[in-house]
């Protein structure tokens, strides 16, 4: 049997079951709750920041659990003031209520910077960013949030939800994200992290360790990310012109994890095929709204199947789909090397690592129950700020911009094939 070192849930993720419950009024004291106030600002009052029934994401809740009463949120920045106020009202009935006692709702980062200059608000130790990606990750006035943070608060630390951007035209958006990454790498004095949470799973880190310990060179990666679509109610998500398609906004997690193992991708090698809404296999029976209101060209693909070569010479593939109706997403990533098969399974449910190795032809499965990567990424971010026990930041902005470019290449390759198919049908 292959001996695995360190396959266990991290100390903070043991609270995952409480975190993912519909209500969370239970307070559990942690060592990280001792110390002075942790002054913070939240940007974005939507699902990624405050949670939804669709999935486990909830950035604010993870910070509350990590910091306890030390967390002091001085502002929620969102142009939709009513949405922000509703989120704050819900916080008032949880154990985190003291963290929001003096929170104000503001329309812009500039408004908070004005308060700091006036001496009526503190400079934030951290800014948590989960506004829609079309409003960040760029260099123009409409999407230069990270550059504005660095301008007003060059010493602050900030954590940004994935993907780093979703803009059009795609070439301009990708180059803008890369430029933001370069600027932050050169000029940001604080900690900067991006929310590619799957990198933080204990099973993923053990896969990395096995590869390093055995001096293995990756030969292939194969990812599968199948979402449950019944609770995906935002019509914007179902339009290519809204969130820029599922591989960019949703499948970006498995694209990033593939890159985390395989390295840089030879983008010229990509081949992609879509199952589109106008094809018989693309008919979905349990959508939460009538998508006849969306033009055919704007409907997202139901399935994306893509293959490529890494610059290392290895190969990779991803299957992404909006195919399951309820329950958890079906996700796994298989990594192959000489003699080895490593498979990450069920990362959002009960994560596990399946290992087949030389002399071990029957795979051994190592569960890591309670390992919540959303909690770990925020815990690490705060540890990096405060010198805590695990300060590793596993996704930089520069690297996340490469994932963004990769997902656009996947989408573009698939759309090129779809255009040819439709033009043949018309002809």
Secondary structure, 3 states (H helix, E strand, C coil): CCCCCCCCCCCHHHHHHHHCCCCCCCCCCCHHHCCCCEEEEEECCCHHHHCECCECCCHHHHHHHHHHHHEEEEEEECCCHHHHHHHHHHHCCCCCHHHHCCCEEECCHHHHHHHHHHCCCCCCCEEEECCCHHHCCCCCCCCCHHHHHHHHCCCCEEEECCCCCCCCCHHHHHHHHHHHHHHHHHHCCCCEEECCHHHHCHHHHHHHHHHHHCCCCEEEEEEEEEEECCCCCCHHHHEHHHHCCHHHHCCHHHHHHHHHHHCCEEEEEEEEEEECCCCHHHCCCCCCCCHHHCCHHHECCCEEEEEEEECCCCEEEEEEEEEECCCCCEEEEEEEECCEEEEEECCCCCCEEEEEECCEEEEEEEECCCCCHHHHHHHHHHHHHHCCCCCCCCCCHHHHHHHHHHHHHHHHHHHHHHHHHHHHHHC
